[in-house]
Amino acid sequence: MHLYLNYAREHWMKSGENPPVGLILCAEKGAAEARYALDNLPNKVLAAEYQTILPDEKLIANELEKSRRELEARKRLSRDVPSGANQ
């Protein structure tokens, strides 16, 4: 993962972008293994459990709609902030 993050940072990042983040999906995760494998890396690598069965389609649609509304609200707020006020 570290190799891919370094490559992405060097070859794919555009000016002003945040550094890439790696995400490792696991059937199970152990805190000790994750700590020893990922601690002290200069790149951010995250480990999480994944589900083998997706949540209900309606729940997914509701979460997507909620995220869309939140993003639109943030966009409106950023347009309403006077220039230089967020520095």
N, C-alpha and C positions, 0 to 999 in steps of 0.2 A: 504494500500500500504506500509506504514511504517513497518508493521509487516512482510510482505513478503520480503522486502528489508533487514531487519535485519536477517531474517532466511537465505536468500541467502548468505549474507555476512559471516555468521557464518558456514554454512554447505556446500556451493557449491563453494565458492571462492578458487582459487588456489593461491599459493604463487606468488607474483609479479603482480597479476591482480589488476586493478582499482576497486574501490567499485561499486556495482551494481547501476543501474539507473532505476527508475520506470517511465513509460510513461502511462499517462491516456488519452485515446482518448474520445473526447466529441463531440456531435452533435453541441454544441455551447459552448463558454466559456465566462465567465464574469471575467474581471480583478480583481474585488473586491473579488469575491468568491475564485478565484485561489490564490490570495495573502493571504487571511486569512486561507485558508485550507493548504497551502504549505509553507508559510514563516517559517523560523527558524527551519526547520527539519534538522537533521544532515545528512540525506540521500537526494540525489538529486531525486526529483520527478518533472516531467515535464507534462504540460497539453497542449493539442493542439486540434484544430478542425480536424475532419476527413471528407473525402468526401464519399458520399454514392455511387458515380459512379466513377469507375476507369478511369484514363486518357487513351487516345488512346494507343493501344498495341505498335505501332511504337515508340511513345514517351517514353514509359517505356523501351523498348529495347535499344533506343539511350542513355538514362540516365544510364542504366546498363553498356553499353559498355564504356561510358565516365568514369564512376567510376572504371571500370576494368583497363582502360589505366592509370588513375591517380594512382591507387594502384601499378601497375607494375612499373611506373616511380619512385614512392617513394621507392619501394623495390630495384630498381637499384641504386638509390642515396645512400641508406643506405649501400649497399655493396661497393660503391666506396669511402666512407668516411674512411680515415685512422683510425686505432685503436686509441682511446683516443681523437680524434679530436672533438667529439660531447659532451665532458664533460664540 
